[in-house]
Amino acid sequence: MTFAYWTGWRVYSEVLALTWPRIDFDAGTVRLLSGTTKNGEGRVIFLTPELRALIEQQWADHRTLYPECSLVFHRDGKRIKNLRGSWERACKESGLAGKIPHDFRRTAMQEHGQGRYLRTRGNEDEWAQDARRV
């Protein structure tokens, strides 16, 4: 959920579907290809130190424990299809009952939306600063 918090990406269709070929460690980016997002536009984010640490830990687990799994985020090498029970339990324990995973999209834009991220459309790259454009 840390990745969703920092990126504002859709949890089920973008974060949990993320695969290793979309990660570029050398460039420090993560890419969603055109046609794989809800609006059909691709996106590229630059890894913050927090995101890089998270992705590097996932990569280490991938290499040692689940080399056959192409998903970055998974449960024991299998796609996470439903996180409702875990989510509700975590929210209740943290005093945030009633929150939904989609709230991360709002939070990311409110707290991180003033930063810059690269948004890719077809062959064009543009800098998007307006949180409403995500």
Beta strands, then each sheet from edge to edge (+ up, - down):
strand 1: 23-24
strand 2: 29-32
strand 3: 43-46
strand 4: 117-121
strand 5: 124-128
sheet 1: 1+ 2- 3+ 4- 5+
end
